[in-house]
Amino acid sequence: MKRKSCILAFDDGKHEKSDLLRYRKNELNQKSVKLHRTDLIGVVTKGLQLMHVSNSRITVDGDDATTQMLSIFKQNPFRNEIQIILIDSPTVAGFNIPDPFKIYKMIQIPVLLIPSNPPTHIIAEVFENIFPDRKEDLSILKNLPPLEKVEVSVNISPTIKKNVCFHPIGISKEEVIDLLNFLTHYSAVPEPLRLAHLIASRSRMDI
C-alpha cells in the first residue's frame, strides 16, 4: 500500500457512559428511556493531508454503525481512491458494534481497528454481560483477529516511542506496521484518526 493513499478514518462523538444504566436488570420503565444519538465522523486523508470530512448520526448502544459507515463511504467523493479504513475501536457510541468483516466483504477495502485501551477481549465479556441477546454483535467481537502491537516513533519527535495496537482485517501485519510508522507523525495516534477525534470531540449528542 502506498503511503500517500487515501485513508478513511472513523471516530464517534460525545456520549454519556451512564446511558448503560438503563440496561441493568429491574430498571423501572425501560421502554420510556430515550435512545440518544451522537455524531459519527468520517475523515479522508491523502497520506497526512486532510481531504474531506463527513458527518452522520448513530445511536448510542445501537446497531446502526455498520450501515452508517458504509453510507459515508459510498457517498464520499474520494471513495474510488480510498485504500484502507481505520476505526477508532471495536465499539463506537458506547456499544454500537461496527462489523469490519461485513465492511471488508462489501467494499473489498481492508479495515483496521485501532483500540486505545487494550486488551479488547474484556470488551466482549462486558458486552455479553450487558447484552446477552445480541448474539451477532457478540460474535463479531469474539471473532476479531488477534490483537497485534507495534512500537512506533512519533515522526516529529523520534525520541517519543509508543505502542499502537490493532486488529487487521484484509491486510498483512507487515503492511500495517509500515503504514503506522508513516501515519504516527504528530502523535502516537495515526493522523487520520487523530483528525477524526479532534472533529468528533466538538460534536454534541442529542439530549
C-alpha contacts under 8 A as a table, 3 or more apart, distances in Angstrom:
res1	aa1	res2	aa2	distance
1	M	5	S	7.20
1	M	83	Q	7.66
1	M	175	E	6.92
1	M	179	L	7.91
2	K	5	S	5.38
3	R	47	G	5.87
3	R	179	L	6.35
3	R	182	F	7.00
4	K	46	K	5.39
4	K	47	G	3.84
4	K	48	L	7.48
5	S	46	K	5.48
5	S	47	G	5.77
5	S	81	E	7.22
5	S	82	I	6.87
5	S	83	Q	6.20
6	C	44	V	6.48
6	C	45	T	5.48
6	C	46	K	4.28
6	C	47	G	6.39
6	C	78	F	7.60
6	C	81	E	5.72
6	C	82	I	4.52
6	C	83	Q	5.84
6	C	84	I	7.42
7	I	43	V	7.92
7	I	44	V	5.40
7	I	45	T	5.35
7	I	46	K	6.37
7	I	47	G	7.36
7	I	82	I	5.34
7	I	83	Q	5.97
7	I	84	I	5.31
7	I	85	I	5.98
7	I	86	L	7.41
7	I	192	P	7.15
8	L	42	G	6.45
8	L	43	V	5.55
8	L	44	V	4.51
8	L	45	T	6.76
8	L	73	F	7.92
8	L	82	I	6.50
8	L	84	I	6.47
8	L	85	I	4.82
8	L	86	L	6.20
8	L	192	P	7.28
9	A	42	G	5.56
9	A	43	V	5.16
9	A	44	V	6.43
9	A	85	I	5.69
9	A	86	L	4.48
9	A	87	I	5.82
9	A	88	D	7.71
9	A	192	P	5.60
9	A	193	L	5.49
9	A	196	A	6.60
10	F	40	L	6.91
10	F	41	I	5.57
10	F	42	G	4.68
10	F	43	V	6.52
10	F	69	M	7.89
10	F	85	I	7.83
10	F	86	L	6.25
10	F	87	I	4.95
10	F	88	D	6.28
10	F	193	L	6.74
10	F	196	A	6.27
11	D	40	L	6.06
11	D	41	I	5.44
11	D	42	G	6.91
11	D	87	I	6.53
11	D	88	D	5.53
11	D	92	V	7.31
11	D	193	L	6.95
11	D	196	A	5.60
11	D	197	H	5.74
11	D	200	A	6.50
12	D	38	T	7.18
12	D	39	D	5.76
12	D	40	L	4.63
12	D	41	I	6.07
12	D	92	V	5.89
12	D	93	A	5.90
12	D	197	H	7.48
12	D	200	A	5.92
13	G	38	T	5.50
13	G	39	D	4.67
13	G	40	L	6.15
13	G	41	I	7.39
13	G	93	A	7.18
13	G	200	A	4.58
13	G	201	S	5.86
13	G	202	R	7.55
13	G	203	S	5.46
13	G	204	R	6.90
13	G	205	M	7.15
14	K	38	T	6.39
14	K	39	D	7.48
14	K	93	A	7.75
14	K	200	A	7.29
14	K	201	S	6.45
14	K	203	S	6.35
14	K	204	R	6.15
14	K	205	M	5.93
15	H	36	H	7.96
15	H	37	R	7.90
15	H	38	T	6.51
15	H	60	V	6.96
15	H	93	A	6.46
15	H	94	G	7.27
15	H	205	M	6.07
16	E	19	D	5.68
17	K	20	L	6.32
17	K	94	G	6.92
18	S	21	L	5.66
19	D	22	R	6.13
20	L	23	Y	5.63
20	L	24	R	7.44
20	L	61	D	7.96
21	L	24	R	5.59
21	L	27	E	7.97
22	R	27	E	6.21
22	R	30	Q	6.32
22	R	33	V	7.22
23	Y	27	E	7.07
23	Y	30	Q	7.65
23	Y	130	I	6.73
24	R	27	E	5.79
24	R	130	I	7.41
27	E	30	Q	6.15
29	N	32	S	5.75
29	N	33	V	7.38
30	Q	33	V	5.53
35	L	59	T	6.79
35	L	60	V	6.74
36	H	59	T	5.94
36	H	60	V	5.51
36	H	205	M	6.91
36	H	206	D	5.57
36	H	207	I	6.59
37	R	57	R	6.34
37	R	58	I	5.40
37	R	59	T	4.28
37	R	60	V	5.36
37	R	205	M	5.76
37	R	206	D	5.45
38	T	57	R	5.54
38	T	58	I	5.62
38	T	59	T	6.42
38	T	60	V	6.66
38	T	93	A	6.96
38	T	203	S	7.59
38	T	204	R	6.62
38	T	205	M	4.43
38	T	206	D	6.45
39	D	55	N	6.60
39	D	56	S	5.78
39	D	57	R	4.65
39	D	58	I	6.28
39	D	200	A	6.87
39	D	203	S	6.33
39	D	204	R	7.25
39	D	205	M	6.99
40	L	55	N	5.78
40	L	56	S	5.09
40	L	57	R	5.53
40	L	58	I	6.34
40	L	200	A	7.32
41	I	53	V	7.15
41	I	54	S	5.82
41	I	55	N	4.82
41	I	56	S	6.60
41	I	196	A	6.13
41	I	199	I	7.30
41	I	200	A	5.98
42	G	53	V	5.74
42	G	54	S	4.86
42	G	55	N	6.26
42	G	69	M	7.89
42	G	72	I	6.99
42	G	196	A	6.58
43	V	50	L	7.46
43	V	51	M	7.68
43	V	52	H	5.86
43	V	53	V	4.63
43	V	54	S	6.37
43	V	192	P	6.49
43	V	193	L	7.74
43	V	195	L	7.17
43	V	196	A	5.62
44	V	50	L	6.24
44	V	51	M	5.47
44	V	52	H	5.06
44	V	53	V	6.38
44	V	78	F	7.70
44	V	82	I	7.97
44	V	192	P	6.98
45	T	48	L	5.93
45	T	49	Q	5.15
45	T	50	L	4.40
45	T	51	M	5.09
45	T	52	H	7.02
45	T	192	P	6.10
46	K	49	Q	5.17
46	K	50	L	6.57
46	K	51	M	6.53
47	G	183	L	7.44
48	L	183	L	6.80
48	L	191	E	6.32
48	L	192	P	7.14
50	L	192	P	7.78
54	S	72	I	6.70
54	S	76	N	7.72
55	N	72	I	7.76
56	S	68	Q	6.83
56	S	72	I	7.50
57	R	68	Q	7.66
58	I	62	G	7.38
58	I	64	D	6.09
58	I	65	A	6.18
58	I	68	Q	7.25
58	I	93	A	7.27
59	T	62	G	4.75
59	T	63	D	7.19
59	T	64	D	6.73
59	T	65	A	7.91
59	T	93	A	6.88
59	T	96	N	7.26
60	V	93	A	4.71
60	V	94	G	5.68
60	V	95	F	7.02
60	V	96	N	6.43
61	D	93	A	6.09
61	D	94	G	5.10
61	D	95	F	4.28
61	D	96	N	4.59
62	G	65	A	7.70
62	G	93	A	7.91
62	G	95	F	6.86
62	G	96	N	4.84
62	G	97	I	7.86
63	D	66	T	7.62
63	D	96	N	5.33
63	D	97	I	6.47
63	D	98	P	7.89
64	D	67	T	5.40
64	D	68	Q	6.24
64	D	96	N	7.06
64	D	98	P	7.82
65	A	68	Q	5.28
65	A	69	M	6.08
65	A	92	V	7.40
65	A	96	N	6.13
65	A	97	I	6.39
65	A	98	P	5.08
66	T	69	M	5.19
66	T	70	L	6.21
66	T	97	I	7.46
66	T	98	P	4.61
66	T	99	D	5.76
66	T	100	P	7.92
66	T	103	I	7.22
67	T	70	L	5.30
67	T	71	S	6.15
68	Q	71	S	4.88
68	Q	72	I	6.12
69	M	72	I	5.16
69	M	73	F	6.25
70	L	73	F	5.05
70	L	74	K	6.09
70	L	103	I	6.91
71	S	74	K	5.15
71	S	75	Q	6.14
72	I	75	Q	5.34
72	I	76	N	5.98
73	F	76	N	5.18
73	F	79	R	5.99
74	K	79	R	6.39
75	Q	79	R	7.43
76	N	79	R	5.21
77	P	80	N	7.85
78	F	81	E	5.35
78	F	82	I	6.30
79	R	82	I	5.34
82	I	85	I	7.71
82	I	109	I	7.85
83	Q	109	I	6.06
83	Q	110	P	7.20
84	I	109	I	5.60
84	I	110	P	5.02
84	I	111	V	5.92
84	I	112	L	7.51
85	I	109	I	7.09
85	I	110	P	6.29
85	I	111	V	4.76
85	I	112	L	6.14
86	L	111	V	5.95
86	L	112	L	4.85
86	L	113	L	5.95
86	L	114	I	7.15
86	L	192	P	7.94
86	L	193	L	7.13
87	I	90	P	7.41
87	I	111	V	7.53
87	I	112	L	6.26
87	I	113	L	4.90
87	I	114	I	6.24
87	I	193	L	7.60
88	D	92	V	7.72
88	D	113	L	6.11
88	D	114	I	5.24
88	D	115	P	5.85
88	D	116	S	7.48
88	D	193	L	6.70
89	S	92	V	6.53
89	S	113	L	5.57
89	S	114	I	5.49
89	S	115	P	4.35
89	S	116	S	7.11
90	P	97	I	6.55
90	P	98	P	6.89
90	P	113	L	6.17
90	P	114	I	7.80
90	P	115	P	6.81
90	P	120	T	7.86
90	P	141	L	7.14
91	T	94	G	6.55
91	T	95	F	5.48
91	T	96	N	5.63
91	T	97	I	4.82
91	T	98	P	6.55
92	V	95	F	6.15
92	V	96	N	5.24
92	V	97	I	6.38
92	V	98	P	7.36
93	A	96	N	5.59
95	F	127	F	7.36
97	I	137	D	6.23
97	I	140	I	7.98
99	D	102	K	5.45
99	D	103	I	6.37
99	D	137	D	7.89
99	D	140	I	6.51
100	P	103	I	5.01
100	P	104	Y	6.05
100	P	111	V	6.16
100	P	169	I	7.13
101	F	104	Y	5.21
101	F	105	K	6.10
101	F	169	I	7.11
102	K	105	K	5.01
102	K	106	M	6.01
103	I	106	M	5.31
103	I	107	I	6.18
103	I	108	Q	7.61
103	I	109	I	7.75
103	I	111	V	7.67
104	Y	107	I	5.57
104	Y	108	Q	4.87
104	Y	109	I	5.35
104	Y	110	P	5.86
104	Y	111	V	6.46
104	Y	169	I	7.37
104	Y	170	G	7.08
105	K	108	Q	5.46
105	K	109	I	7.98
109	I	170	G	7.29
110	P	168	P	7.66
110	P	169	I	5.67
110	P	170	G	4.59
110	P	171	I	5.73
111	V	168	P	6.35
111	V	169	I	5.12
111	V	170	G	6.61
111	V	171	I	7.66
112	L	166	F	6.53
112	L	167	H	5.83
112	L	168	P	4.85
112	L	169	I	6.13
113	L	166	F	5.44
113	L	167	H	5.05
113	L	168	P	6.62
114	I	164	V	7.47
114	I	165	C	5.89
114	I	166	F	4.49
114	I	167	H	6.61
115	P	118	P	6.15
115	P	120	T	7.46
115	P	165	C	6.42
115	P	166	F	6.50
116	S	164	V	7.89
116	S	165	C	7.44
117	N	120	T	7.33
118	P	165	C	7.35
119	P	122	I	6.38
119	P	147	L	7.80
120	T	123	I	5.26
120	T	124	A	7.29
120	T	147	L	7.76
121	H	124	A	5.45
121	H	125	E	6.76
121	H	141	L	7.79
121	H	142	K	7.38
122	I	125	E	5.08
122	I	126	V	6.23
123	I	126	V	5.22
123	I	127	F	5.95
123	I	141	L	7.69
124	A	127	F	5.00
124	A	128	E	6.03
124	A	138	L	6.39
124	A	141	L	5.69
124	A	142	K	6.35
125	E	128	E	5.28
125	E	129	N	6.35
126	V	129	N	5.18
126	V	130	I	6.35
127	F	130	I	5.25
127	F	131	F	5.69
127	F	132	P	7.57
127	F	138	L	7.06
128	E	131	F	5.23
128	E	132	P	4.89
128	E	134	R	7.84
128	E	138	L	6.57
129	N	132	P	5.92
131	F	134	R	5.64
132	P	135	K	6.93
134	R	137	D	5.68
134	R	138	L	6.31
135	K	138	L	5.02
135	K	139	S	6.10
136	E	139	S	5.10
136	E	140	I	6.53
137	D	140	I	5.15
137	D	141	L	6.57
138	L	141	L	5.21
138	L	142	K	6.19
139	S	142	K	5.08
139	S	143	N	5.98
140	I	143	N	5.32
140	I	144	L	6.35
141	L	144	L	5.66
144	L	167	H	6.77
145	P	167	H	5.64
145	P	168	P	6.59
145	P	169	I	7.24
146	P	167	H	6.42
147	L	165	C	6.52
147	L	166	F	5.64
147	L	167	H	5.15
148	E	165	C	5.52
148	E	166	F	5.31
148	E	167	H	6.30
148	E	173	K	7.88
149	K	163	N	6.45
149	K	164	V	5.66
149	K	165	C	4.35
149	K	166	F	6.41
150	V	163	N	5.53
150	V	164	V	5.46
150	V	165	C	6.53
150	V	177	I	6.75
151	E	161	K	6.53
151	E	162	K	5.48
151	E	163	N	4.32
151	E	164	V	6.25
152	V	161	K	5.53
152	V	162	K	5.51
152	V	163	N	6.19
152	V	164	V	7.03
152	V	180	L	7.35
152	V	181	N	5.75
152	V	184	T	7.23
152	V	188	A	7.11
153	S	157	S	7.40
153	S	158	P	5.15
153	S	159	T	6.82
153	S	160	I	5.68
153	S	161	K	4.45
153	S	162	K	6.52
153	S	181	N	6.98
153	S	184	T	7.17
153	S	188	A	7.36
154	V	157	S	5.29
154	V	158	P	5.26
154	V	159	T	7.51
154	V	160	I	5.71
154	V	161	K	6.39
154	V	162	K	7.83
154	V	184	T	5.46
154	V	185	H	5.33
154	V	186	Y	6.17
154	V	187	S	5.49
154	V	188	A	5.87
155	N	158	P	5.31
155	N	181	N	7.96
155	N	182	F	7.68
155	N	184	T	6.44
155	N	185	H	4.50
155	N	186	Y	6.59
155	N	187	S	7.90
156	I	185	H	6.02
156	I	186	Y	6.05
157	S	160	I	5.77
157	S	186	Y	7.98
158	P	161	K	7.11
161	K	188	A	7.74
162	K	188	A	6.05
163	N	188	A	7.70
164	V	188	A	7.14
164	V	189	V	7.73
168	P	171	I	5.94
168	P	172	S	7.12
168	P	173	K	7.12
168	P	176	V	7.70
171	I	175	E	6.74
171	I	176	V	7.06
172	S	175	E	5.34
172	S	176	V	6.38
173	K	176	V	5.05
173	K	177	I	6.16
174	E	177	I	5.22
174	E	178	D	6.39
175	E	178	D	5.28
175	E	179	L	6.19
176	V	179	L	5.04
176	V	180	L	6.02
177	I	180	L	5.19
177	I	181	N	6.15
178	D	181	N	5.32
178	D	182	F	6.57
179	L	182	F	5.26
179	L	183	L	6.18
180	L	183	L	4.96
180	L	184	T	5.89
180	L	190	P	6.41
181	N	184	T	5.70
181	N	185	H	7.88
182	F	185	H	6.50
183	L	189	V	7.94
183	L	190	P	4.77
183	L	191	E	5.34
183	L	192	P	7.68
184	T	187	S	5.54
184	T	188	A	5.10
184	T	189	V	5.84
184	T	190	P	4.64
184	T	191	E	6.05
185	H	188	A	7.45
185	H	190	P	7.32
185	H	191	E	6.67
186	Y	189	V	7.97
186	Y	191	E	7.10
187	S	190	P	7.20
187	S	191	E	7.56
189	V	193	L	6.62
189	V	194	R	5.75
190	P	193	L	5.56
190	P	194	R	6.12
191	E	194	R	4.89
191	E	195	L	6.18
192	P	195	L	5.29
192	P	196	A	6.25
193	L	196	A	4.91
193	L	197	H	5.98
194	R	197	H	5.12
194	R	198	L	6.24
195	L	198	L	5.12
195	L	199	I	6.30
196	A	199	I	5.26
196	A	200	A	5.97
197	H	200	A	5.00
197	H	201	S	5.95
198	L	201	S	5.30
198	L	202	R	7.05
199	I	202	R	5.58
199	I	203	S	7.23
200	A	203	S	5.29
